[in-house]
Each structure stands twice: as C-alpha cells, then as structure tokens.
Amino acid sequence: MSVLVLRAGGRAVHLERRTLVLSAALVAAMLGLGLLGLCYGAEWATPGEVAAALAGTGDAEVVIRDWRLPRVLAALVFGAALGTSGAIFQNLTRNPMGSPDVIGLDAGAYTGALVALTVLSGTSTQLAVCSVVGGLLVAAVIYLLSMDGGLSGLRLVVVGIAVNAVVTALNSWIVLRADLEVAIAAVGWSAGSLNGVDWADLTIPLWAIAVLLALMAAGSHAMHQAALGDAVATATGVGLRRLRLLMVVAGVGLTATVTAVAGPIAFIALAAPQIGRRLARAPGVPLLPAALTGAVLLQAADLAAQALLAPVSLPVGVVTTAIGGCYLLWLLTQEVRRP
C-alpha cells in the first residue's frame, strides 16, 4: 500500500495513494453533478450558457446564479457536512450504525427547530440556534445514559435508538399541538428539502459548516488514533475526554446546521462514511472520503428528486430515505452475518 507523506505545520501527514485517487474521482463526480444541476431545470441550459451566467452575462443569469447555484452549492456543502458528521459518530461509537439520524441527533435538532417555529417567531437565526441546542441536549442525554458501566459504542447506539423513538414521538406531539399553518409547514419541512433554498438561507450556515469542517480536519489524526482504542490513543498522547467533547460538538453542529436550513435529511450521514470507507479500503472511517461521498450522494439524490415527478420537485429526503432504507437492510444483514 503506497503512502504519501506531506508536511503541514511541522507535522507529518500520511495519505494513502488510493485515498487521494478516490478523492480526485469524487471531486470530479461532484463537479459533473454540479454542472448537471446548473443545466437542469424547466428550461435546459447548455454548459456554455451556464459559464456565461456564472461570468455575469447571458439571458439565464438570474435563473442559474440566483435559483440553481444556491441549490447546487447547498447539496454539495450539506452532503459533505452530513458525511463528516456520520464519520465522526461512527468513529466515536466504533459502530457503522452510529450516525446522527439513527441515534436521535437529527430528531433532537428537529425538536429545537419545532420550538423555534411554534414558540418563537421562527427566524433563520432562531432556527439555527434552537437546532444546535436541541441536538446538543439529546447528545448529552444519550451520553449520560450510556455511561453506566463505562462508555460502550454498542450501548450508545442502542440508547440512541431508544432516545430517537422518544424524541420522534415528542416531535409528533408538538406538531399536533401547533396551529394548522405551522403544522403543515413543519411536516413538509421535516421531509428534508432543498426546494427554494436561496443565498439568504446559506450565508451563515456555509460559514458555520466551513469552520466546523476545518476544526475536524485539524483533529482528524487524533480522532483516528482514538478509533484504534482508548489504550492506543492514551499512549500516543491523545486527550480522550477533550477529543470526544470536540467530536460531539462538531458532529451535532454540522447536523443541526443542515437541519436548520433543509430539515432532517435522512441516511446520508449513515451511508456516506461506510461507502467512502469501503471505496478507500481504509481500516477506520476517514473523514475526507466520507465528506466527498456525502456531497456526491446528496447531489445525485437532489437531481433525482427534481426529475422523478417533474415538473413537481420532491423533497430530497424522500429520495434519500428510499435509498437509505435499502442500504440499512443490507447493513443490518452484514452485521447479523458477522461472526
């Protein structure tokens, strides 16, 4: 296995050649899907028209730059955020089922957003803050309930599934008690959708996601050391308590930021890290392949959501749930067969 060694800030960074080749292929797929997303619509645009619109000229400038580009960028960045969040929690739990949508963090972020919609005025800032707070509260509850007898990845996943069921029921109760207009909006938004996303919705989330992704990139080496076991991590000087707190805050922040804008988009965080790990043939769950795979999956799912019942655009969460359900069955089958 060939490994490239780079120097960054005095620290050696080991990158497998296969991971670099895979990353380049995924970036190419992202660019291709992004171009297709800019071309696709009620009126198809040629690549030349897209280039002209991005340069600030051409008749399709408003349609492409103001309508299609925010949606394409949201699919790319949100997919990367969800893929990274899934990789964080799968490394933390050491379990392929340990993703935010399975262990209840998506549901907790959705609870916070529902509180912002039903109790507060539901501004974008309130949605973002309440989503993060809701996700962190659920994460704290799961962590505390999982500490009995020592932290275990399997126990954390099982407790998370149980908490997810409780929080989902709470969300249903909140929707049933809400005013009709708010309830209809909340139910539609809960499917997870990129329909109608514009630049005003993306400014703060893009900055927040960029900061969190940079934070996790800086801590990726320590995270992979911790994934090898507590003894190995401690022997190499990794502060486990501080690292786990950082991982939880970053993972919840990434998930909650996406939820605040697009609603809970299911299964990207579950599937992307495992697909990226298998493609990279990596022993752990590497962040870069997970992020790039998540971006490609969400871009492809959003294009499918636009095309399946065109001209009606489905919520992208409908497509990711359908695909993710099949993936989850396959994953459970593999786990059952494992000796």
URNOR-V401516 format. One record per residue. OMEGA is omega in degrees with one decimal (* if undefined). Layout:
OMEGA / OMEGA
This chain:
-177.5 / -176.9 / 173.6 / 179.6 / 178.1 / 177.6 / 179.1 / 178.9 / 178.8 / -178.5 / 177.6 / 179.0 / -176.9 / 179.9 / 177.1 / -178.4 / 179.3 / 178.5 / 178.2 / 178.8 / 177.9 / -179.9 / 178.2 / 179.0 / 179.1 / 176.6 / 177.1 / 177.4 / 177.5 / -179.6 / 178.9 / 178.3 / 177.0 / 177.2 / 178.3 / 178.1 / 177.9 / 179.6 / -171.4 / 176.6 / 177.1 / 174.1 / 179.7 / 174.3 / 176.7 / 175.8 / 176.9 / 177.6 / 176.9 / 179.9 / 179.4 / 179.8 / 179.0 / 177.3 / 177.4 / 178.0 / 176.7 / -176.5 / -175.2 / -174.9 / -177.9 / -177.4 / -174.2 / -175.5 / -174.3 / -177.8 / -173.1 / -176.7 / 177.0 / -179.8 / 178.6 / 179.8 / 178.4 / 178.8 / -178.9 / -174.7 / -179.9 / 177.0 / 177.3 / 179.4 / -179.9 / 177.7 / 178.3 / 179.0 / 177.2 / 178.7 / 179.0 / -175.2 / 174.7 / 172.1 / -178.3 / -178.3 / -174.6 / -176.9 / -179.5 / 177.2 / -175.0 / 177.6 / -174.1 / -177.9 / 179.5 / -173.9 / 168.2 / -177.6 / 173.7 / -179.5 / 178.1 / 176.3 / 178.2 / 176.0 / 177.8 / 178.4 / 177.8 / 176.4 / 178.1 / -178.5 / -172.4 / -177.0 / -179.2 / -177.3 / 173.9 / 176.3 / -178.3 / 178.2 / 178.2 / 177.8 / -178.7 / -177.5 / -178.6 / 177.3 / 179.1 / 179.7 / 178.6 / 177.9 / 179.6 / 178.4 / 178.7 / 177.8 / 179.1 / 178.5 / 179.9 / -178.4 / -178.9 / 179.4 / -178.2 / -174.2 / -177.3 / 179.7 / -179.2 / -177.1 / 179.1 / -179.8 / -179.5 / 178.2 / -179.3 / 179.1 / -179.1 / 177.4 / 179.1 / 177.8 / 178.5 / 178.8 / 177.1 / 179.4 / -179.9 / -178.2 / 176.6 / 176.3 / 177.1 / 178.4 / 178.1 / 178.6 / 179.4 / -179.9 / -179.3 / -178.7 / -175.7 / 173.1 / -173.7 / -177.8 / 179.3 / -179.1 / 179.1 / 179.2 / -178.0 / 180.0 / 178.1 / -179.6 / -177.1 / 178.8 / -177.0 / -172.9 / 173.2 / 179.1 / 175.5 / 177.7 / 178.1 / -175.0 / -179.5 / 179.5 / -167.7 / -170.9 / -178.6 / 179.0 / -179.7 / 177.3 / -179.5 / 179.9 / 179.0 / 179.6 / -178.5 / 177.8 / 177.0 / 178.9 / -179.5 / 175.7 / 178.5 / -178.2 / -174.9 / -179.6 / 179.2 / -179.9 / 179.7 / 173.4 / 179.4 / 179.6 / 178.3 / -179.6 / -177.9 / -178.0 / 179.4 / -178.9 / -179.6 / -179.4 / 179.6 / 173.6 / 179.7 / 174.7 / -170.1 / -176.0 / 179.1 / 179.6 / -179.7 / 176.7 / 178.0 / -178.7 / -179.1 / -178.8 / -179.8 / -179.6 / 177.7 / 179.6 / 178.9 / -179.7 / -176.2 / 179.0 / 176.7 / -178.8 / -178.3 / -177.7 / -169.8 / -173.7 / -178.8 / 177.8 / -169.8 / 165.1 / 175.2 / 180.0 / 178.6 / -170.8 / -172.0 / -179.0 / -178.8 / 176.1 / 178.0 / 179.6 / -179.3 / 177.9 / 179.9 / -175.9 / -178.1 / 180.0 / 178.5 / 176.0 / -175.8 / -175.1 / -173.9 / 176.5 / 179.0 / -179.5 / -178.3 / 177.4 / 177.6 / 178.7 / 179.9 / -179.1 / -177.2 / 175.6 / -179.4 / 179.8 / -179.6 / 175.6 / 176.8 / 179.0 / 178.5 / -171.6 / -171.0 / -179.0 / -178.7 / 11.3 / 175.7 / -178.9 / 179.7 / 168.6 / -176.5 / 178.8 / 176.8 / -179.4 / -179.0 / 177.7 / 179.1 / 178.8 / -177.8 / 177.3 / 177.3 / 178.9 / -178.9 / 176.4 / 178.8 / -178.8 / 178.0 / 177.7 / 179.0 / -179.6 / 179.0 / -178.0 / -177.8 / -179.5 / *
